[in-house]
Amino acid sequence: MTEISVKQTDDCLQLGRRGENGVRVLVFDVSDWLAELGPGSVDIVARRAGEETAYPVKSEQQGSTVRWIVSAADTGCSGYGAAQLIYRVGEQVAKTRTYQTYTADSLAWTDDVPGPGQNFLEQILKAGDEAKAGALTAKESERRAAQSAAQSGYMAFEINSDGHLIYKRTPNVDVKFRLEEGRLIMYA
């Protein structure tokens, strides 16, 4: 994998040859934007040669640098396209920078062109898997807490819409109530 530092003066980004996947990583320095606008996030969208629709590319922000890992979907069409860095502060677009991109043709490329949304779909699926794993962890924590409470005993009280006191308890706790001078007294 070759890392290429993109300079402020670069107008055209060389993505590689058609079909190359993960060969190049373009590194953008956004420290000027951070200094001027404060903390924010950077997204990169690209439009391949001959296409009209832009799509989000696979990128990662690490401090003041943003890395675009150029994929086969990004190099799927040879010719000139475009890419844009979008700096957001909160939900507001604060700055953008647009580049021309170029993908060289390849004599060896014979496969179908991968869809540009493939990277985005993979990111969504990964986020979904992470959320599912987090939910399973939360569910397991809830189960363990309930099990622990059942072993140690707990009570929960509610007053229903009729004003009656409802209590819920684990089987390990024996609770008694008595009414004494207009007050409800609880004892074990």
Buried (B, 14 or more C-beta within 10 A) or exposed (E): EEEBEBEEEBEEBBBBBBBBBEBBBBEBBBEEBBEEBEEBEBBBBBBBBEBEEBBBBBBEBEEBBBBBBBBBBBBBBBBBBBBBBBBBBEEEEBBEBEBEBBBEEBEEBEEEBBEBEBBBEEBEEEEEEEEEEEEEEEEEEEEEEEEEBEEEBBEEEEEEEEEEEEEEEBEEEEEEEEEEEEEEEEEE
